[in-house]
Amino acid sequence: MEATRLEAVLEEPSGYPYPEGGWAVVDVETTGLGRTDRIVSVGVYRLDPRGEVQDHWYTPVNPGRDPGPVWIHGLTSEHLAGAPAFPEIAESLAERLSGRVLVAHNALFDWSMISREYARMGGRAPVEQRLCTIVLARDLRLPLANHRLGTLAGHFGVIPRQAHHALDDARVLAEVFRPSLRLAVQAGLRLPLHACVPLADLGDEAAGGSAPAQGSRGGGWSPYRPARRRPACPYPNPGRWQQDRPLVQGMRIAISGDTATDREVLEDRVVEAGLHVATSVSSRTSLLVTNEQGSWTAKARRAREVGTPVLDEAAFLQLLQGVVPQGGEPAPGPDRGPA
């Protein structure tokens, strides 16, 4: 790996809790950004616990559909015609991910795309934790104009050779992750590791439908988390949820991190129950739903600061079946009919 300008001045304290299995630095290129989109290439750099490169691996992947934004990743239908489909590379990829922390730039996206590919096969990606280099850069308070990979690379003196090529993006990320890791070690910073919850929802594919070709002419783009304008909640906020009490219509519900239920579907159920979807956490937030109690997301950190109650997804879904109106009896929720 190429040396960076910071390595010579960093000293490594002993006793830092490195992950025993090391790291898998990953980049995927895809047909688009939606939950029904497919992977067209994967690049992986395996690093030992201290960030030293062990090996690297790359493969194109035939998505079985329009490859999407060719002008970004450069992989045309002709290029991918002879490439293996994901089930053919799944075992090789699993060998490179197993037992390691997945590292990616905007790691939730890469993890979600990989997780859904395995889910289509009826399996599960062998990843228990992930680390996002965007979050790590923010935690390190690096003096960056923005958190794009190119900006982070420039800060550490790493030169990209082929942007949006999965292997080169993985190389660049591996080279910026090593000094970032050493800065975190030097500062005694707790690494922002997130538990990976298997994603269950496959969008239209779950019902047997075919997904549109994202990025193709007439198909349009499907953002990974589409922003939706929802009607204002008609009920006033009754305050915070209390332990062993039901949810009350009007409560402000924030959601953070991975959920087994597709996020948009989960938010729809919140709205249908007469609750308010909060996009951030404040002292007025009634409840934070997260599957990672010790999460380092901005919402989870803020919840700890202001004392917002926290529940996991399974417990929240149980409560969602018995939402009560303010001062009344349980109201029909998304899974409840009339008595």
Summary of the structure (lengths in Angstrom):
residues: 339
radius of gyration: 21.7
end to end distance: 65.9
largest distance: 70.5
contacts: 1071
relative contact order: 0.13
helix: 31%
strand: 15%
